[in-house]
Amino acid sequence: MKIHSLVIALASTALLAACSQSSKTPQLDSHNDTLSWAMGENIGLSLMNMGSSLPLDNQLVQQAISHTLKGGAQPIDENTLNEALREITYIQQTEYLRQQNQTEAQVNAQQEQYFAQLVKEHPDVKKHESGFYYEVLKAGKGRKAKFGDRVSFDYRSFIMFSGEPYDQTYGKRDPIIHVVGRPMFQGLLDGMQMMNAGSIYRFYFPYQLAFGAQGSDPIPGYTPFIYEVEMNQIFDD
């Protein structure tokens, strides 16, 4: 990590300290004011995303920022500075991995409980070999889709744990015409190759077979999904 970028990130500690003293939003009277505010807000958000894992003395951080901006002599040499910055980076990465592992374990446990209850309450729900669950709502009579086929389909999707509707084609836009292949996420890619033209399936995708640990803007990571897919047509071209 470059030294100047770390200093900017640490400078946001001073901004957070200032926030505890005053919550009044200043008047931005010029374009330079807007640029200044945007820089400060971005720094503040960066620190919030870094978390609170760093054992920092906020007062000393502010003193170092002020001292550096005034061109004062530094009490540590460049090697010591770089070693400290590497340690800060290591602490941040370690905390990030700890939080990721904790989230992963929690969501995995929720998914296991959800699927166990799902199968218990709905005997028609089956598990696919790749790890998702599915239910045939309507059997189709057309040919089965395969990788590389161009297909037309409608769908509606839901956040799995809450059942909250997320997106759909019905009433919002025309059916989707797409090739069965990338960039579909893995669960949908495998699921579509089970479907005949005219069929409707409900798929229950764990996050690993949906948008993964990283998510896909605006979908947060570790989000399992339910998809209801209606295979309208499989083209012969």
N, C-alpha and C positions, 0 to 999 in steps of 0.2 A: 504494500500500500504506500502511495506517495506521501511524503511528509506533509505537504501543504494541505492535502485533502483530509488527513487525519486531524490537523490543527483546526480546520474549518468545522469538522464534525464535533470536536471537543468544545469548540466555541459556543455551540448551541446549549451547553450546560449553563452558560451565563444567561442565555435567553430564558431558559426555564426558571432559573432563579429569579429573574426579573418578573416573570409572570406571577410569581407568588406575591409580589409587592403591588402590582397594578394590573387590573384586567380591562382597563379602558382602552378601546381601540383608537389609535391616533388618526388624525385627519391626513389623508394623502393629497397634497396640493399640487404635485407636479409629477411628470413622467419619471424623474429620478427617484421621487418618493416611492412610486409604484415598484420600480426595479429593486430598491433597497428593501422594501417590505417582502417582495417575492423571494429575495435571497435569504432573508432572515426566516421566513416561514418554511422554506425548503430545508434550511439547516435544522430548525426545530423538529420538523417531521422526521428528518434523518436520525436525530438522537432518539426520538420516541421509538423508532423502529429498531434501534440498537438495543433497547431494553435497559435494565438497571443492573446488569451483571458486573459492570466495571466499578472497582473500589476507589472512586475518585473523591477528592476533596474539592467541592464546587468553588469554594473561596480561592483556593490555590490555582485552580484552572483559570478563573477570571483574572487573577493576578498575573499568570503567565501570559495570557492573551494580551493584556494591557502592556506588559513589559516588552513583549515581542514587537507589538505594533509601534512602540516608541523607539525601537532600535536598541534596546538595552543589551548589555552583555549577558550571555546565557550561563546559568550555573552548571549545565551539563554539556559535555562535548557531543559531537555528531554521532560517534559510535554508541554512546549511552542512549542518546535520543532514539536511534534506529532500533536498538535492542528493546527499549521500552515500547515503541510502536509495534514491534513484532509481537511482544507479549500481549498488548492490548488486542491485536488482531486475533491471536490465539484464544484469548478469553472469550471474545465475541463469537468466534466460530464454535468453540466448545459449548457455549450456552445455547447457540442456535441449534446445534445437533441434539442437545439434551431436550430442548423444547419440541423438536421434530419427533424424536423418539417417543416422548410422552404422548404427543398428539396421536401418533400412529398407533400406539398401544391402546389408547382410549377408543379410537374410531374402530379399530379391528375388533375389540370386545363388543362394541355396540352392533357392528355388522353381524357378528356371530350370533348374538342374541336375537337380532331382528330376523335373520334367516331361519333360525331354529323355530321361532314362533310362527313365521310365515308358513313353513312346511307343515307344521302341526295343525294350523287352522285351515290350510288350503291344500288338500291332498293332490290336486291337479298340478301344483307347482313342482317343476322338476329342476334338477341341477345340471347345468352343462359342464362338460369336461374341463372347460377353461376356467370355471369358477363362478359364473353368474347363474342366476335362476330365471326361469321363464315359465310362462303359461300361455297355452294356445287358446285365444278367445274365439277365433273363427278359423276353421281349416280351409285353405284355398285349394282350388282344383287345377290351377295352372302349373307350369313347370317351376322347379325350384331355382332360386337365384344362386349364382356361383361367382367366385371372384372374377372381377373384370366385366361383369354384366352391367349394362346401363339400365337403371330401374327408375320407376316413379313411385313415390311413397308419401303418405301423410304420417304425422306423428304428433303426440303430445307427451310432455315430460314433466316430472315432478321431483322435488327434493325428497329423497327416500325417507328420512327419519321423521320429517314433519308432514309429509304428504302435500306440501305447498306446491301449487302449479308453477312451472317455470316457463315453458315455452310450448308453442304448438303451431301447426299450419292451419288447422281447421278454423275458418272464419277470419284468419289473419293474412294468409297469403296462399298462393297456388301450391299444389303438391310439389315436392322437391324432386328434381330429376338429377341423379347422381350415379357415378360409377361405384360399384361395390369394391371398395379398396381404399387406400390412403387418400385423404387425411382423416378418414373415420377413426374414432377411438376403437380400441381392440374389441371391446364387448359388442359394440354395434356391428362391427365388421363380421365377427363370428356369428352373431345373432341373425343377421340378414341372410346368411348362407344356409340358414335352417328353413327359410320362409318360401312358400309357394306363392305365386301370383294369386291374389284374392284373399290371402290370409291376413289375420290380425293377431299379433303376439304382444304380450306384456313381458318386458324384460326388467329384471332387478339387477342392476350393475353395481358391484362394490366399487369404491373409488379407484382401486388399482386398475380396473378395466374400463373406467370412464375417463375423467380428466386428471387422474393421478394425484400425487402429493403436491404438485405445483399448481394445479387448477388451470383455468383458462379465462382470462379477463372477460367478464366480471365474476366468473365462478371461482370461489375460493378453493384452495387445495383440500384434499381429504373429503370431498363431497360425493357420496353415493347417490345414484339416480335411478328413477323408474322411467322407462320409456314404453309407451304404447305405439306400435308401428303397424300401419296398414299398407301392405304391399299391393299397390294398385296395378302395376304393369311391369313386366320384364321384357325389354326390347330385344329384337332378334338381330340388331345390327352389330 
